[in-house]
Amino acid sequence: MEKKRFKIKCQDCDAEITGFSEHHVKQNLYIHQQTSQKHKDILKILKKRGIM
């Protein structure tokens, strides 16, 4: 039996994050936002432009 996969997109860098439950996918998104270099680069650009 295959488990259902939940998906969510990172609002900042459009990366697709997956998990086995709604809670799991939100935790994976949090981890992604804390560790992703691409995410950090985008946030840096947004802060420079005064958007964030």
N, C-alpha and C positions, 0 to 999 in steps of 0.2 A: 504494500500500500504506500503510495507516494503522498507525502505531506504537501498541503497547500502552501505556496510561497506568497508572501506579501511583498509588495514593491512600493517604493516611494522615491521621488526624485529630490535630490538636494536642491533647495531653492536658490542657492548661490552659484553652484557650478554645474548643475544639470546632470550630475552623476546619478546613476540608478543604484539604489541601495535595496537589498533583499533581506528577508528574514522569514522565520517559520510562524510568527505570530505578530500581531500589531505591536505588542510591547517589544519583541525582539527586533523588529525592523526599526523602531524608534531608537533603541539602544545602539544599533549599528549605525544609524544616521549620526547620533551624537559622537560615536567613536570616529566616524569618517570626518566630521567637522573638526575634531580635535587633532587629527593626525594627517589629514590629506594636504600635501604640499600645494596641489592645484587650488584647493579651497583657501589655503592661507594666502596664496598669491592674489587671488581674486579679492579677498577681503582687504588686503593691503592696497590694491588699486582703488577700491571703493572708498577707503578711508582717506586716501590721498585726494580724491575728487570731492570729498566732503559729503558723500552720500550716506555714509554710516557714521 
